[in-house]
């Protein structure tokens, strides 16, 4: 563990006021609002990331080239393709993420209400796995199917919108088609949230001496710095999972009925052998351009609502 993390943990274990335990419902509502704001701002980066990950022939020469190519060939609006499922998915995902993380944390606290670092990481992992199974996988399948469609004329698209896309997938592949790529999604999200919740707490303590439940409300810019900093570890650790997820979700059956990838491990091995190991990290830069700023936005919103609840509850308790 790095020195700054050790320092933060020492601060976190120091004597502090009795913490206010925020309910899962409050954290879920805070997360959902933060997710909605994030989606509207950062959808173009997600579209670019998806196109780069699906580019096996080298059409796009980088992030800027990809964005310019999409605008030139399909118009500016194409950068917001899949916004409806993406925004809905983020709203539900963050509500579930924040809510289930708070629930798991409540189960893992000791009799004194203390949450160890290991328990915080386990709660984050559990929240990531839950969101992947319940919300993330089916919404991302629809989002990626919509984002990979190229052109300006909607009449020429196979999928006319989110509902039509989902019903078409179910009709052609059965309900299980909406959970294509479930394994890498579970591995990606579990690892991501384990890193995120742990590092967010570490940075809050290290930068601002802010302890969970202490009744203090961070300024939005402080939450943005903590959230932005905490969000780097997950994407770097889960790059191959994300590429495999995108490839498996985007693949279509060939005329003979077969698919390019037969499963998660087959996808990883095939991409590495045909395109090189570095191909497993395709889209990492746009992910790092989207996820840390996205978490900065989300935590700036969520921390204000959670902090307001903590402050109000703390004041009522002391009156």
CORCORUR-V668297 format. One record per backbone hydrogen bond with DSSP energy under -0.5 kcal/mol. CO is the residue of the C=O (numbers start at 1). NH is the residue of the N-H. If there is no record, write none. Layout:
BEGIN
CO_NH ; CO_NH
END
This chain:
BEGIN
2_6 ; 3_7 ; 4_8 ; 5_9 ; 6_10 ; 7_11 ; 8_12 ; 9_13 ; 10_14 ; 11_14 ; 19_21 ; 20_22 ; 23_27 ; 24_28 ; 25_29 ; 26_30 ; 27_31 ; 28_32 ; 29_33 ; 30_34 ; 31_35 ; 32_36 ; 33_37 ; 34_38 ; 35_39 ; 36_40 ; 37_41 ; 38_42 ; 39_43 ; 42_46 ; 43_47 ; 44_48 ; 45_49 ; 46_50 ; 47_51 ; 48_52 ; 49_53 ; 50_54 ; 51_55 ; 52_55 ; 54_56 ; 62_66 ; 63_67 ; 64_68 ; 65_69 ; 66_70 ; 67_71 ; 68_72 ; 69_73 ; 70_74 ; 70_75 ; 71_75 ; 75_78 ; 76_79 ; 77_80 ; 78_81 ; 80_83 ; 82_86 ; 83_87 ; 84_88 ; 85_89 ; 86_90 ; 87_91 ; 88_92 ; 89_93 ; 90_94 ; 91_95 ; 92_96 ; 93_97 ; 94_98 ; 95_99 ; 96_100 ; 97_101 ; 98_102 ; 99_103 ; 100_104 ; 101_105 ; 102_106 ; 103_107 ; 104_108 ; 105_109 ; 110_113 ; 114_110 ; 114_116 ; 116_120 ; 117_121 ; 118_122 ; 119_123 ; 120_124 ; 121_125 ; 122_126 ; 123_127 ; 124_128 ; 125_129 ; 126_130 ; 127_131 ; 128_132 ; 129_133 ; 130_134 ; 131_135 ; 131_136 ; 132_137 ; 135_139 ; 136_140 ; 137_141 ; 138_142 ; 139_143 ; 140_144 ; 141_145 ; 142_146 ; 143_147 ; 144_148 ; 146_149 ; 152_154 ; 153_156 ; 154_157 ; 158_160 ; 161_165 ; 162_166 ; 163_167 ; 164_168 ; 165_169 ; 166_170 ; 167_171 ; 168_172 ; 169_173 ; 169_174 ; 170_174 ; 174_177 ; 175_178 ; 176_179 ; 177_180 ; 179_182 ; 181_185 ; 182_186 ; 183_187 ; 184_188 ; 185_189 ; 186_190 ; 187_191 ; 188_192 ; 189_193 ; 190_194 ; 191_195 ; 192_196 ; 193_197 ; 194_198 ; 195_199 ; 196_200 ; 197_201 ; 198_202 ; 199_203 ; 200_204 ; 201_205 ; 202_206 ; 203_207 ; 203_208 ; 204_208 ; 204_210 ; 205_209 ; 209_211 ; 211_214 ; 213_20 ; 216_218 ; 219_222 ; 219_223 ; 220_224 ; 221_225 ; 222_226 ; 223_227 ; 224_228 ; 225_229 ; 226_230 ; 227_231 ; 228_231 ; 229_232 ; 231_235 ; 232_236 ; 233_237 ; 234_238 ; 236_239 ; 238_242 ; 239_243 ; 240_244 ; 241_245 ; 242_246 ; 243_247 ; 244_248 ; 245_249 ; 246_250 ; 247_251 ; 254_257 ; 258_254 ; 263_267 ; 264_268 ; 265_269 ; 266_270 ; 267_271 ; 268_272 ; 269_273 ; 270_274 ; 271_275 ; 272_276 ; 276_279 ; 277_280 ; 278_281 ; 279_282 ; 281_284 ; 283_287 ; 284_288 ; 285_289 ; 286_290 ; 287_291 ; 290_294 ; 291_295 ; 292_296 ; 293_297 ; 294_298 ; 295_299 ; 296_300 ; 297_301 ; 298_302 ; 299_303 ; 300_304 ; 301_305 ; 302_306 ; 303_307 ; 304_308 ; 305_309 ; 306_310 ; 307_311 ; 308_312 ; 309_313 ; 310_314 ; 311_315 ; 312_316 ; 313_317 ; 314_318 ; 315_319 ; 316_319
END
